[in-house]
Structures are given as C-alpha cells and as structure tokens.
Amino acid sequence: MGMGLANRIGGYSKEHGLLSEGDRILVAVSGGPDSVALLHVLHELQNEFSLHLEVAHLQHGIRGAEAEEDARFVAELAKRLALPFHLKKINLPRMKSEAGRGNLEALARKERYRFFAAVVRERNLGKVATAHTQDDQAETVLMWFLRGSGMKGLGGMEPIHHFQPEGWFADESIAVVRPLLAVSKAEIIDFLNAKRLAYRVDRTNQDTRLLRNWIRSELIPKLKERSDPGFSTRLAHQAELLRDDDWVLEVLARRELDRIRRADGLDRELFLEQPAALQRRILRLWIEEARGHLLGVDFAHIAALLELIATGPPQGRLAIPGGLQLVKEYQVLRLVKRNRKWKRAACYSYELRIGTPLGIPEAGVTIDSERMAAPLANLPDSLSEAVFDTALLPQTLTLRNFRRGDRFQPLGLAGHKKVKDLFSEKKIPLSVRATLPLLLAGDEILWIPGHGRSEAAKIGPATAEILRLRVIPGNC
C-alpha cells in the first residue's frame, strides 16, 4: 500500500509538473498526518527525482506545551530522515492583537509564507511542498461556495501556484506544490498505519467555531450521508474542471481587455459588446492592474460598476475599494485615484494680442493669431480654425473658459443656443468643458475651438482684412 501511494503521487507530480529532476524542496511539516505522510512519500521519491529535501516548521504560539511537543516531534523526524530542519516561533495571538484587524487564519498563512520565503532564499531552494489533500480541496470549495465566490474560488487550490513574497522583485517567485491533492485523508491514514508512522493531532482542528473545521466535521459528513462516500472526490474533480474553464475565460478576458484599450482608458462601446461573464472579468483584471490586487472588491461592487457603464448617466463616477474610482465620460471609461479631490476648474481669462501666440496652460493649448488681407483662398476645413472680418470686431478680444449660462449664435442660425447644450450634443467630457477656451468679443461668444463658430463677424464680399485664429495642442 505504502509504495503504491508513493508511485501514484510520483505519477501525479509528473503529470502536473510538480516535481522535476534535481528539485530543491522545502517541505512544510506541521506534524499532523498529512504533512508527515507527504514528507515520507517525498523521501521515498528522493532517488527517483534526485530531490534535495529540507523541513520547515512554524510554531504559532497558540497551543503552549502541545505546540512545543509538535516542534520536537518534527525536529526528530527530520533528524531521523537526515534532512535539514528549520524552526520559527511566533506569537500569533499577540501579532493579531497588534494588527487589530483581519482574521487569525489569514495572519497565520501570511506568517507561514513569510517564513518559507526566508528559508527558500537563504538555502537556495526552488519549491515549497504543502500537504493539502483531496479532502482539503473539498473543504476549500465548499467554504468559497458558502462565501459566494465566483469560478476562481470554486476551482479550489491548484496543484502548483506561484507565490511572490513581499519585497521580492517582480520576476521572482516561489513555486508552491501540492503533491497530495488527488489523495484522500483515508488513504493517508492507511499509508501511515501500514508503515507504522507516528503523527501528531492538533486539537484546534476540532474547534467548529472556525468555518473550515465546521465544514470538515459537520457539513461534509452530513453531505456524504445523503449522497455517498465519494462526495469529496467528485467535488475535487469538479474543482479541476472549473479551474480549466476559468483559465480559458481568463485568457479570453486578457485578450479582450487589450483589444478595447484606448490611450485614455477603455472603449465603452466595445466593452458593452462583450458577454456579461467577460465584462465582469475584464473589469476585475483592469482594477487589479491599477491596484495590484482585488482585496475588498466583491460581486456587488462589480455589479454597480456594470450598471453605471451600461445604463448610468452619460457622465458619472463611482468609488471602488482601495482608493480608485471609475469615471465614465460618454464612450470612454477611466480609472483614477480617488484621493485626488475633484476640484472645480479655476476661472481664467486672457486678452488676445493679435500676432502673439497665446498659451493657455489650463487647457494645454496655444491660440495662434494673424491678420491677413482678403480675399481668403480657402475657408477653414475644421473648427480648430476660425476666420473673422476684423472690421466687425472690437479692439479687445478675450479667451476665457465656460461660465454657467453661456450662450452663442451658431453659424447659419438666427437664434441663440446654450453652450452647455452644444457640449452635451458633442459629448464633450466635463473635465474638458471646464477648461476649454472660448473666444469673446465683449459678452458675445465668437468661437468655441474645435466645436462651434458664431454667426458674428462673418467674412463677406466687403471684407478687407481677415483675422485668422488656430488652436494648437501644447503651451508655448
């Protein structure tokens, strides 16, 4: 039985790329049945794969004398197998008290991996092996299901994943391998009994106040009663199928995210062409790029963002946990930092001196002006240029930004129109409206660069001299 299990785990490890020739592996051993079995199996596979093994044990400082016994037990086991042993003692309750927030389990995991990373770096190791079993996989899937997880959570644990420790370079990571993921707890116990191998029992695993322990000791046994003993195996297989599907959708979402990018954000129309499942994934990937993680971003946040994008006002914004906000400006979606207070643009006004370029830093443009003799060879072909009859203009012309209530008489129309309505028709973002320069003669708006030209001071057959204006991106 014992050797059979080692062969099975060796085959599973080859199939999933968990073990390679000459691997230097740190084995995480708590002293419990799973980790003791893992260490013995890897020791049996040592020659086949030319493995270099070392043992790590983290003492959490929770169970007093029992924890001291666990550490001694693992140290003795490593000594018996002639393997280097690494021990670290921490006071987890005190650390939790000082942290003030977060759960004990998450803090323990963080400290465990911090310890593993330090040993891996110091000892020049390549992988960390943990003893998660098929039963652990079933518990993980049920736990994420009860917490309302999506496909990623329901896919459970991967046979191998790459962990990047704090402070390591972006291209540095540790491969965490789980060789026992296809092995049941019952098989582990049979293996240990057949080999007459001792192990420790952690009584805190019986504390059903912890969700995982309740799932293990109460929920799964009841589910097995109502279905069959193979329930955990089926759940683990289901997780594997979901992981494969999740990987395909992730690749598609990354491809589509790149396709709908624009220089200033995402293209809203192209985003809305995506199926709902990809829309959610694209948003999560995009936010993760900007934040570096997705902590605190749940289904409700993504649903609210999708609602703003699809049916919200043409221009709007919505906060995202972690200091970001999504800004919708017609057909552009942008992510901006939320801690930057949205200030109303300061009012500005500049006098135009014809023949001298006028830089307008608030708008990031320069207005170029010149006088020229009539007639004009060609009328401007875009609204980024405008021409006027100088005889019909006052001595002083000004350029200022938009004011509430501004109106102008569009070229070719008899009546006046609100500038705000023009902005809405042209789908000009609020951030642009606030800084865009308007050309005025007294109180009359003559020109809205790029967007509108007034009926006032038109050139005609009697025009002798022309004022020609152009808007140029950038300041002088």
LUMMAR-163518 format. One record per residue (C-alpha): residue number from 1; x, y, z. Coordinates in nm, 2 decimals, m for minus. Layout:
N
NODE   num       c1       c2       c3
NODE   NUM        X        Y        Z
...
This chain:
476
NODE   num       c1       c2       c3
NODE     1     0.00     0.00     0.00
NODE     2     0.28     0.24     0.11
NODE     3     0.49     0.21    m0.21
NODE     4     0.17     0.22    m0.42
NODE     5     0.08     0.56    m0.28
NODE     6     0.43     0.69    m0.34
NODE     7     0.41     0.57    m0.71
NODE     8     0.07     0.73    m0.75
NODE     9     0.19     1.06    m0.61
NODE    10     0.50     1.04    m0.82
NODE    11     0.29     1.00    m1.14
NODE    12     0.05     1.28    m1.04
NODE    13     0.35     1.51    m0.97
NODE    14     0.50     1.43    m1.32
NODE    15     0.16     1.49    m1.49
NODE    16     0.12     1.83    m1.33
NODE    17     0.48     1.94    m1.33
NODE    18     0.51     1.94    m0.95
NODE    19     0.84     1.76    m0.93
NODE    20     1.14     1.78    m1.17
NODE    21     1.48     1.62    m1.17
NODE    22     1.71     1.78    m0.91
NODE    23     1.44     1.99    m0.74
NODE    24     1.55     2.16    m0.41
NODE    25     1.23     2.15    m0.20
NODE    26     1.13     2.29     0.14
NODE    27     0.86     2.06     0.29
NODE    28     0.61     2.23     0.52
NODE    29     0.56     1.99     0.81
NODE    30     0.32     2.06     1.10
NODE    31     0.35     1.71     1.25
NODE    32    m0.01     1.62     1.15
NODE    33    m0.09     1.31     0.95
NODE    34    m0.10     1.48     0.61
NODE    35     0.24     1.65     0.63
NODE    36     0.41     1.35     0.79
NODE    37     0.28     1.14     0.50
NODE    38     0.40     1.40     0.25
NODE    39     0.75     1.41     0.39
NODE    40     0.78     1.03     0.39
NODE    41     0.64     1.00     0.03
NODE    42     0.89     1.27    m0.09
NODE    43     1.17     1.09     0.09
NODE    44     1.07     0.77    m0.09
NODE    45     1.07     0.96    m0.42
NODE    46     1.41     1.13    m0.34
NODE    47     1.62     0.89    m0.55
NODE    48     1.38     0.88    m0.85
NODE    49     1.38     1.26    m0.89
NODE    50     1.72     1.33    m0.73
NODE    51     1.55     1.56    m0.48
NODE    52     1.71     1.77    m0.22
NODE    53     1.47     1.80     0.08
NODE    54     1.46     2.03     0.38
NODE    55     1.19     2.06     0.65
NODE    56     1.02     2.37     0.78
NODE    57     0.80     2.40     1.09
NODE    58     0.63     2.72     1.21
NODE    59     0.52     2.73     1.58
NODE    60     0.23     2.97     1.61
NODE    61     0.25     3.02     1.99
NODE    62    m0.12     2.92     2.04
NODE    63    m0.12     2.57     2.20
NODE    64     0.16     2.61     2.46
NODE    65     0.32     2.28     2.56
NODE    66     0.14     2.08     2.28
NODE    67     0.30     2.31     2.02
NODE    68     0.64     2.26     2.18
NODE    69     0.59     1.89     2.15
NODE    70     0.49     1.92     1.78
NODE    71     0.81     2.11     1.71
NODE    72     1.02     1.85     1.89
NODE    73     0.84     1.57     1.70
NODE    74     0.91     1.73     1.36
NODE    75     1.27     1.81     1.45
NODE    76     1.32     1.44     1.55
NODE    77     1.15     1.32     1.23
NODE    78     1.38     1.54     1.01
NODE    79     1.68     1.41     1.21
NODE    80     1.58     1.05     1.15
NODE    81     1.55     1.11     0.78
NODE    82     1.88     1.31     0.78
NODE    83     1.72     1.62     0.64
NODE    84     1.80     1.99     0.74
NODE    85     1.54     2.13     0.98
NODE    86     1.42     2.49     1.01
NODE    87     1.20     2.61     1.30
NODE    88     1.05     2.95     1.36
NODE    89     0.85     3.05     1.67
NODE    90     0.60     3.34     1.66
NODE    91     0.33     3.47     1.90
NODE    92     0.03     3.48     1.67
NODE    93    m0.23     3.60     1.93
NODE    94     0.00     3.90     2.01
NODE    95     0.05     3.97     1.64
NODE    96    m0.32     3.96     1.58
NODE    97    m0.38     4.20     1.88
NODE    98    m0.12     4.44     1.74
NODE    99    m0.27     4.42     1.38
NODE   100    m0.61     4.49     1.52
NODE   101    m0.79     4.37     1.21
NODE   102    m0.81     4.06     0.98
NODE   103    m0.87     3.70     1.09
NODE   104    m0.62     3.47     1.27
NODE   105    m0.62     3.22     0.99
NODE   106    m0.52     3.47     0.72
NODE   107    m0.25     3.62     0.95
NODE   108    m0.11     3.27     1.02
NODE   109    m0.10     3.19     0.65
NODE   110     0.09     3.52     0.58
NODE   111     0.34     3.45     0.85
NODE   112     0.39     3.09     0.73
NODE   113     0.47     3.20     0.38
NODE   114     0.69     3.48     0.50
NODE   115     0.89     3.21     0.69
NODE   116     0.90     2.98     0.39
NODE   117     1.03     3.27     0.17
NODE   118     1.31     3.35     0.41
NODE   119     1.43     2.98     0.42
NODE   120     1.40     2.94     0.05
NODE   121     1.61     3.24    m0.02
NODE   122     1.87     3.16     0.25
NODE   123     1.90     2.79     0.15
NODE   124     1.88     2.85    m0.23
NODE   125     1.57     2.62    m0.26
NODE   126     1.33     2.62    m0.56
NODE   127     0.99     2.50    m0.43
NODE   128     0.78     2.47    m0.12
NODE   129     0.57     2.15    m0.08
NODE   130     0.25     2.16     0.13
NODE   131     0.03     1.87     0.24
NODE   132    m0.31     1.97     0.11
NODE   133    m0.53     1.66     0.03
NODE   134    m0.84     1.59    m0.18
NODE   135    m1.04     1.64     0.14
NODE   136    m0.89     1.98     0.20
NODE   137    m0.98     2.06    m0.16
NODE   138    m1.34     1.97    m0.10
NODE   139    m1.35     2.18     0.22
NODE   140    m1.20     2.48     0.03
NODE   141    m1.45     2.46    m0.25
NODE   142    m1.75     2.44     0.00
NODE   143    m1.60     2.73     0.20
NODE   144    m1.57     2.95    m0.11
NODE   145    m1.92     2.84    m0.22
NODE   146    m2.07     2.95     0.12
NODE   147    m1.89     3.28     0.09
NODE   148    m2.04     3.34    m0.25
NODE   149    m1.73     3.30    m0.46
NODE   150    m1.71     3.30    m0.83
NODE   151    m1.55     3.04    m1.05
NODE   152    m1.19     3.11    m0.93
NODE   153    m1.28     3.03    m0.57
NODE   154    m1.49     2.72    m0.67
NODE   155    m1.19     2.60    m0.86
NODE   156    m1.02     2.55    m0.52
NODE   157    m0.65     2.50    m0.49
NODE   158    m0.42     2.44    m0.79
NODE   159    m0.17     2.16    m0.78
NODE   160     0.10     2.43    m0.83
NODE   161     0.09     2.80    m0.79
NODE   162     0.35     3.07    m0.79
NODE   163     0.37     3.29    m0.48
NODE   164     0.55     3.63    m0.48
NODE   165     0.68     3.71    m0.13
NODE   166     0.68     4.07    m0.01
NODE   167     0.99     4.26    m0.11
NODE   168     1.09     4.02    m0.39
NODE   169     1.15     4.15    m0.74
NODE   170     0.86     4.13    m0.99
NODE   171     1.01     3.84    m1.18
NODE   172     1.09     3.64    m0.86
NODE   173     0.85     3.39    m0.72
NODE   174     0.83     3.06    m0.53
NODE   175     0.65     2.76    m0.67
NODE   176     0.42     2.61    m0.41
NODE   177     0.34     2.24    m0.50
NODE   178     0.06     2.02    m0.36
NODE   179     0.15     1.66    m0.44
NODE   180    m0.13     1.51    m0.22
NODE   181    m0.42     1.70    m0.39
NODE   182    m0.55     1.38    m0.55
NODE   183    m0.51     1.17    m0.23
NODE   184    m0.79     1.13     0.03
NODE   185    m0.74     1.16     0.40
NODE   186    m0.84     0.79     0.44
NODE   187    m0.56     0.69     0.20
NODE   188    m0.32     0.90     0.41
NODE   189    m0.42     0.73     0.73
NODE   190    m0.40     0.38     0.57
NODE   191    m0.05     0.47     0.44
NODE   192     0.07     0.58     0.79
NODE   193    m0.08     0.28     0.96
NODE   194     0.07     0.04     0.71
NODE   195     0.41     0.20     0.76
NODE   196     0.35     0.23     1.14
NODE   197     0.44     0.60     1.12
NODE   198     0.35     0.83     1.42
NODE   199     0.19     1.17     1.38
NODE   200     0.06     1.45     1.60
NODE   201    m0.31     1.56     1.63
NODE   202    m0.39     1.93     1.66
NODE   203    m0.69     1.97     1.88
NODE   204    m0.76     2.32     1.75
NODE   205    m0.88     2.15     1.43
NODE   206    m1.18     2.03     1.63
NODE   207    m1.29     2.39     1.70
NODE   208    m1.61     2.42     1.50
NODE   209    m1.63     2.80     1.55
NODE   210    m1.39     2.81     1.26
NODE   211    m1.58     2.77     0.93
NODE   212    m1.33     2.52     0.78
NODE   213    m1.35     2.30     1.09
NODE   214    m1.73     2.31     1.09
NODE   215    m1.73     2.21     0.72
NODE   216    m1.49     1.93     0.78
NODE   217    m1.65     1.78     1.10
NODE   218    m2.02     1.86     1.05
NODE   219    m2.12     1.96     0.69
NODE   220    m1.92     1.71     0.48
NODE   221    m2.02     1.40     0.69
NODE   222    m2.39     1.50     0.65
NODE   223    m2.35     1.55     0.28
NODE   224    m2.18     1.21     0.25
NODE   225    m2.47     1.05     0.43
NODE   226    m2.72     1.20     0.19
NODE   227    m2.51     1.13    m0.13
NODE   228    m2.23     0.88    m0.10
NODE   229    m1.88     0.84     0.04
NODE   230    m1.72     0.96    m0.29
NODE   231    m1.86     1.31    m0.24
NODE   232    m1.53     1.47    m0.17
NODE   233    m1.36     1.31    m0.47
NODE   234    m1.64     1.43    m0.70
NODE   235    m1.61     1.78    m0.56
NODE   236    m1.24     1.78    m0.61
NODE   237    m1.29     1.67    m0.97
NODE   238    m1.55     1.94    m1.02
NODE   239    m1.30     2.20    m0.90
NODE   240    m1.04     2.07    m1.15
NODE   241    m1.29     2.12    m1.44
NODE   242    m1.38     2.47    m1.31
NODE   243    m1.01     2.56    m1.29
NODE   244    m0.96     2.46    m1.66
NODE   245    m1.27     2.66    m1.76
NODE   246    m1.15     2.96    m1.55
NODE   247    m0.81     2.95    m1.72
NODE   248    m0.97     2.97    m2.07
NODE   249    m1.20     3.26    m1.97
NODE   250    m0.91     3.44    m1.81
NODE   251    m0.70     3.42    m2.13
NODE   252    m1.01     3.55    m2.33
NODE   253    m1.06     3.83    m2.09
NODE   254    m0.70     3.95    m2.10
NODE   255    m0.71     3.94    m2.48
NODE   256    m1.03     4.14    m2.50
NODE   257    m0.91     4.39    m2.23
NODE   258    m0.61     4.47    m2.46
NODE   259    m0.84     4.50    m2.76
NODE   260    m1.07     4.75    m2.60
NODE   261    m0.80     4.97    m2.46
NODE   262    m0.76     5.33    m2.58
NODE   263    m0.49     5.58    m2.49
NODE   264    m0.72     5.74    m2.23
NODE   265    m0.90     5.44    m2.09
NODE   266    m1.14     5.17    m2.22
NODE   267    m1.38     5.20    m2.52
NODE   268    m1.73     5.17    m2.36
NODE   269    m1.90     5.05    m2.68
NODE   270    m1.65     4.77    m2.73
NODE   271    m1.68     4.68    m2.36
NODE   272    m2.05     4.65    m2.38
NODE   273    m2.03     4.42    m2.68
NODE   274    m1.87     4.16    m2.45
NODE   275    m2.08     3.88    m2.29
NODE   276    m2.16     3.96    m1.93
NODE   277    m1.92     3.69    m1.80
NODE   278    m1.63     3.86    m1.98
NODE   279    m1.74     4.21    m1.88
NODE   280    m1.71     4.11    m1.52
NODE   281    m1.36     3.95    m1.57
NODE   282    m1.24     4.24    m1.78
NODE   283    m1.33     4.49    m1.51
NODE   284    m1.17     4.28    m1.24
NODE   285    m0.85     4.24    m1.44
NODE   286    m0.84     4.62    m1.52
NODE   287    m0.89     4.71    m1.15
NODE   288    m0.63     4.45    m1.04
NODE   289    m0.38     4.61    m1.29
NODE   290    m0.44     4.95    m1.13
NODE   291    m0.44     4.84    m0.77
NODE   292    m0.21     4.54    m0.77
NODE   293    m0.48     4.32    m0.60
NODE   294    m0.86     4.28    m0.57
NODE   295    m0.90     4.27    m0.19
NODE   296    m1.23     4.42    m0.09
NODE   297    m1.38     4.42    m0.45
NODE   298    m1.68     4.18    m0.45
NODE   299    m1.97     4.09    m0.67
NODE   300    m2.18     4.39    m0.55
NODE   301    m1.90     4.64    m0.65
NODE   302    m1.86     4.49    m1.00
NODE   303    m2.24     4.49    m1.04
NODE   304    m2.26     4.86    m0.95
NODE   305    m1.98     4.95    m1.19
NODE   306    m2.15     4.75    m1.47
NODE   307    m2.48     4.93    m1.41
NODE   308    m2.30     5.27    m1.43
NODE   309    m2.13     5.17    m1.76
NODE   310    m2.44     5.02    m1.92
NODE   311    m2.73     5.24    m1.81
NODE   312    m2.60     5.52    m1.59
NODE   313    m2.58     5.88    m1.69
NODE   314    m2.36     5.97    m1.99
NODE   315    m2.10     6.11    m1.74
NODE   316    m2.06     5.97    m1.40
NODE   317    m1.82     5.83    m1.14
NODE   318    m1.83     5.55    m0.88
NODE   319    m1.58     5.47    m0.60
NODE   320    m1.40     5.14    m0.59
NODE   321    m1.25     5.00    m0.27
NODE   322    m0.88     5.07    m0.25
NODE   323    m0.88     5.44    m0.34
NODE   324    m0.99     5.43    m0.70
NODE   325    m1.29     5.55    m0.89
NODE   326    m1.43     5.45    m1.23
NODE   327    m1.50     5.76    m1.44
NODE   328    m1.75     5.73    m1.73
NODE   329    m1.72     6.01    m1.99
NODE   330    m1.96     5.92    m2.27
NODE   331    m1.78     5.64    m2.46
NODE   332    m1.46     5.64    m2.25
NODE   333    m1.41     5.46    m1.92
NODE   334    m1.12     5.56    m1.70
NODE   335    m0.98     5.46    m1.36
NODE   336    m0.85     5.75    m1.15
NODE   337    m0.72     5.78    m0.79
NODE   338    m1.00     5.88    m0.55
NODE   339    m0.78     6.07    m0.30
NODE   340    m0.73     6.34    m0.56
NODE   341    m1.01     6.58    m0.48
NODE   342    m1.22     6.67    m0.78
NODE   343    m1.17     7.05    m0.79
NODE   344    m1.39     7.28    m1.00
NODE   345    m1.16     7.43    m1.27
NODE   346    m1.05     7.78    m1.18
NODE   347    m1.19     8.06    m1.39
NODE   348    m0.95     8.21    m1.63
NODE   349    m0.95     8.50    m1.88
NODE   350    m0.67     8.62    m2.12
NODE   351    m0.66     8.91    m2.36
NODE   352    m0.56     8.82    m2.71
NODE   353    m0.28     9.01    m2.87
NODE   354    m0.30     8.95    m3.24
NODE   355     0.02     8.82    m3.39
NODE   356     0.15     8.69    m3.05
NODE   357     0.08     8.32    m2.96
NODE   358    m0.13     8.29    m2.65
NODE   359    m0.06     7.99    m2.43
NODE   360    m0.35     7.87    m2.22
NODE   361    m0.20     7.64    m1.96
NODE   362    m0.54     7.55    m1.80
NODE   363    m0.64     7.40    m2.14
NODE   364    m0.30     7.28    m2.25
NODE   365    m0.33     7.47    m2.59
NODE   366    m0.19     7.77    m2.77
NODE   367    m0.40     8.01    m2.97
NODE   368    m0.22     8.13    m3.28
NODE   369    m0.35     8.46    m3.45
NODE   370    m0.27     8.66    m3.75
NODE   371    m0.41     8.94    m3.97
NODE   372    m0.43     8.88    m4.34
NODE   373    m0.56     9.06    m4.65
NODE   374    m0.88     8.95    m4.81
NODE   375    m0.99     8.75    m5.00
NODE   376    m0.92     8.41    m4.84
NODE   377    m0.81     8.13    m5.07
NODE   378    m0.99     7.86    m4.87
NODE   379    m1.22     7.86    m4.58
NODE   380    m1.11     7.66    m4.27
NODE   381    m1.18     7.29    m4.31
NODE   382    m1.23     7.23    m3.94
NODE   383    m1.35     7.41    m3.63
NODE   384    m0.99     7.41    m3.49
NODE   385    m0.95     7.72    m3.71
NODE   386    m1.17     8.03    m3.74
NODE   387    m1.17     8.34    m3.96
NODE   388    m1.34     8.68    m3.89
NODE   389    m1.39     9.02    m4.05
NODE   390    m1.16     9.24    m3.84
NODE   391    m1.37     9.55    m3.92
NODE   392    m1.66     9.39    m3.74
NODE   393    m1.46     9.31    m3.42
NODE   394    m1.40     9.53    m3.12
NODE   395    m1.05     9.64    m3.02
NODE   396    m1.02     9.39    m2.74
NODE   397    m1.08     9.01    m2.77
NODE   398    m1.06     8.77    m2.48
NODE   399    m1.03     8.40    m2.43
NODE   400    m1.19     8.25    m2.12
NODE   401    m1.33     7.92    m2.00
NODE   402    m1.70     7.83    m1.98
NODE   403    m1.94     8.01    m1.74
NODE   404    m2.28     7.89    m1.63
NODE   405    m2.55     8.04    m1.86
NODE   406    m2.32     8.10    m2.16
NODE   407    m2.50     8.13    m2.50
NODE   408    m2.39     8.19    m2.86
NODE   409    m2.54     8.22    m3.20
NODE   410    m2.42     7.93    m3.41
NODE   411    m2.32     7.99    m3.77
NODE   412    m2.62     7.98    m4.00
NODE   413    m2.88     8.01    m3.73
NODE   414    m3.09     8.31    m3.64
NODE   415    m3.14     8.23    m3.26
NODE   416    m2.90     8.17    m2.97
NODE   417    m2.81     7.84    m2.82
NODE   418    m2.68     7.74    m2.47
NODE   419    m2.31     7.64    m2.49
NODE   420    m2.40     7.37    m2.23
NODE   421    m2.64     7.21    m2.49
NODE   422    m2.37     7.22    m2.76
NODE   423    m2.13     7.04    m2.51
NODE   424    m2.39     6.77    m2.45
NODE   425    m2.46     6.72    m2.82
NODE   426    m2.09     6.69    m2.90
NODE   427    m2.04     6.46    m2.60
NODE   428    m1.76     6.67    m2.45
NODE   429    m1.64     6.53    m2.12
NODE   430    m1.70     6.75    m1.81
NODE   431    m1.32     6.77    m1.75
NODE   432    m1.27     6.92    m2.10
NODE   433    m1.57     7.15    m2.07
NODE   434    m1.43     7.31    m1.76
NODE   435    m1.10     7.42    m1.93
NODE   436    m1.19     7.47    m2.30
NODE   437    m1.11     7.83    m2.41
NODE   438    m1.40     8.04    m2.56
NODE   439    m1.32     8.34    m2.78
NODE   440    m1.53     8.65    m2.69
NODE   441    m1.59     9.00    m2.83
NODE   442    m1.73     9.17    m2.52
NODE   443    m2.00     8.94    m2.40
NODE   444    m2.06     8.77    m2.74
NODE   445    m1.90     8.42    m2.79
NODE   446    m1.75     8.41    m3.13
NODE   447    m1.57     8.07    m3.14
NODE   448    m1.56     7.75    m2.93
NODE   449    m1.23     7.59    m3.07
NODE   450    m1.30     7.26    m3.22
NODE   451    m1.67     7.27    m3.16
NODE   452    m1.86     7.58    m3.27
NODE   453    m1.84     7.91    m3.46
NODE   454    m2.07     8.21    m3.41
NODE   455    m2.27     8.40    m3.68
NODE   456    m2.10     8.72    m3.56
NODE   457    m1.82     8.89    m3.77
NODE   458    m1.85     8.67    m4.07
NODE   459    m1.63     8.74    m4.37
NODE   460    m1.81     8.85    m4.69
NODE   461    m1.76     9.03    m5.02
NODE   462    m1.69     9.36    m4.84
NODE   463    m1.43     9.22    m4.61
NODE   464    m1.09     9.39    m4.65
NODE   465    m0.89     9.23    m4.36
NODE   466    m0.93     8.89    m4.20
NODE   467    m0.84     8.77    m3.85
NODE   468    m0.73     8.41    m3.87
NODE   469    m0.71     8.20    m3.55
NODE   470    m0.59     7.85    m3.49
NODE   471    m0.58     7.63    m3.18
NODE   472    m0.26     7.42    m3.14
NODE   473    m0.22     7.15    m2.88
NODE   474     0.05     7.23    m2.62
NODE   475     0.16     7.55    m2.45
NODE   476     0.42     7.79    m2.58
